[in-house]
Amino acid sequence: MGNSALRAHVETAQKTGVFQLKDRGLTEFPSELQKLTSNLRTIDLSNNKIDSLPPLLIGKFALLKSLSLNNNKLTVLPDELCNLKKLETLSLNSNHLRELPSTFGQLSALKTLSLSGNQLGALPPQLCSLRHLDVVDLSKNQIQSIPDTVGELQAIELNLNQNQISQISVRISCCPRLKVLRLEENCLELSMLPQSILSDSQICLLAVEGNLFEIKKLRELEGYDKYMERFTATKKKFA
């Protein structure tokens, strides 16, 4: 991409607070954005070939609310990313991430996190300290179990479709705000699904198609009627 074209994008972003440069074959995060650290609210660099984020630059966007780097080649995220105190939406689908920085819990304004299609082997415990998190998409990763720490997760919706999950901590029923739990196409036996999800949780939409049991068997479990009451009540609310 020519320098003049990039310069034009930078000038536009200076006025709008939005820098969008998708599908351009970029191999690195544009250093020209250094000039815009104090006024960018949105950065979208999806569908490029960026393999790393510059630590000295990425944490300086003081007003940044939305960062999208879907479909790039990122393998790690720098700790400095977690300095983005106003960041509400982070989309990193289809990269090569195996874990999140230990400082990830510092993204205190984060509401929506999309990490579908990465290489995460576990549910990141750092997510449990994010108090404003609403939606988490961890579908299409390599997660094998849901640990006890999940009980502290504040999310309203958790998408774990197309992982390798065979074990779920009963603590998932303690999530204070969790309404939607997606577990389609995993490795779950019916005996590994905590019954308390049905009887004692806030969950009103449980998606479990494509596991190692027939859905009709789920309907025979104790507590299923309680779950259906929540499901129906929610459906009415949005009808």
Backbone hydrogen bonds, N-H to C=O, Kabsch-Sander energy under -0.5 kcal/mol:
donor,donor_aa,acceptor,acceptor_aa,energy
6,L,2,G,-1.9
7,R,3,N,-2.7
8,A,4,S,-2.1
9,H,5,A,-1.8
10,V,6,L,-2.3
11,E,7,R,-2.5
12,T,8,A,-2.2
13,A,9,H,-2.5
14,Q,10,V,-1.7
15,K,11,E,-1.0
15,K,12,T,-0.8
16,T,12,T,-2.4
17,G,13,A,-2.8
19,F,42,T,-2.8
20,Q,18,V,-0.6
21,L,44,D,-2.9
23,D,46,S,-1.5
25,G,47,N,-0.6
29,F,52,S,-0.6
33,L,30,P,-1.6
34,Q,31,S,-2.0
35,K,32,E,-1.5
36,L,33,L,-1.9
37,T,34,Q,-0.9
39,N,36,L,-1.5
40,L,36,L,-1.7
41,R,17,G,-3.2
42,T,17,G,-2.0
43,I,66,S,-2.4
44,D,19,F,-2.7
45,L,68,S,-3.0
47,N,70,N,-2.7
48,N,71,N,-0.7
49,K,26,L,-3.0
51,D,27,T,-1.0
57,L,54,P,-1.3
58,I,54,P,-2.9
59,G,55,P,-0.7
60,K,57,L,-2.1
61,F,58,I,-0.7
62,A,37,T,-0.8
62,A,60,K,-2.0
63,L,37,T,-0.6
64,L,61,F,-1.5
65,K,41,R,-2.9
66,S,41,R,-2.1
67,L,89,T,-2.5
68,S,43,I,-2.6
69,L,91,S,-3.1
71,N,93,N,-3.1
72,N,94,S,-0.6
73,K,50,I,-2.5
75,T,51,D,-0.9
81,L,78,P,-1.5
82,C,79,D,-2.0
83,N,80,E,-2.1
84,L,81,L,-1.5
85,K,83,N,-1.9
87,L,84,L,-1.4
88,E,65,K,-2.6
89,T,65,K,-2.4
90,L,112,T,-2.5
91,S,67,L,-2.6
92,L,90,L,-0.6
92,L,114,S,-3.2
94,S,116,S,-3.1
96,H,74,L,-2.8
98,R,75,T,-0.9
104,F,101,P,-1.8
106,Q,103,T,-2.5
107,L,104,F,-1.9
108,S,106,Q,-2.7
110,L,107,L,-1.9
111,K,88,E,-3.0
112,T,88,E,-2.6
113,L,135,V,-2.7
114,S,90,L,-2.6
115,L,113,L,-0.5
115,L,137,D,-3.2
117,G,139,S,-2.0
118,N,115,L,-0.6
119,Q,97,L,-2.6
121,G,98,R,-0.8
123,L,145,S,-0.5
127,L,124,P,-1.6
128,C,125,P,-1.8
129,S,126,Q,-1.5
130,L,127,L,-1.5
131,R,129,S,-0.9
133,L,130,L,-0.9
134,D,111,K,-3.2
135,V,111,K,-2.1
136,V,157,E,-2.4
137,D,113,L,-2.7
138,L,136,V,-0.7
138,L,159,N,-2.8
140,K,161,N,-2.2
142,Q,120,L,-2.5
144,Q,121,G,-0.9
146,I,167,Q,-2.2
150,V,147,P,-1.7
151,G,148,D,-2.0
152,E,149,T,-2.1
153,L,150,V,-2.0
156,I,134,D,-2.6
157,E,134,D,-2.6
158,L,180,V,-2.6
159,N,136,V,-2.8
160,L,158,L,-0.7
160,L,182,R,-2.9
162,Q,184,E,-2.9
164,Q,143,I,-2.4
166,S,144,Q,-2.7
167,Q,144,Q,-1.0
168,I,192,M,-0.6
169,S,146,I,-1.9
172,I,169,S,-1.8
173,S,170,V,-1.8
174,C,171,R,-2.2
175,C,172,I,-1.1
179,K,156,I,-2.8
180,V,156,I,-2.5
181,L,205,L,-2.8
182,R,158,L,-2.7
183,L,181,L,-0.6
183,L,207,A,-3.4
185,E,209,E,-2.3
187,C,165,I,-1.8
192,M,189,E,-1.5
193,L,190,L,-1.5
197,I,194,P,-1.6
198,L,195,Q,-1.2
199,S,195,Q,-2.1
200,D,196,S,-2.5
204,C,179,K,-2.4
205,L,179,K,-1.9
207,A,181,L,-2.5
207,A,205,L,-0.6
208,V,206,L,-0.7
211,N,208,V,-0.6
212,L,188,L,-2.2
217,K,214,E,-1.5
218,L,214,E,-0.9
218,L,215,I,-0.6
219,R,215,I,-1.2
220,E,217,K,-1.1
221,L,218,L,-1.5
224,Y,221,L,-1.7
227,Y,223,G,-2.1
228,M,224,Y,-2.4
229,E,225,D,-1.7
230,R,226,K,-1.7
231,F,227,Y,-2.6
232,T,228,M,-2.7
233,A,229,E,-2.3
234,T,230,R,-2.3
235,K,231,F,-2.1
236,K,232,T,-2.4
237,K,233,A,-1.7
238,F,234,T,-1.5
239,A,235,K,-0.6
239,A,236,K,-0.8
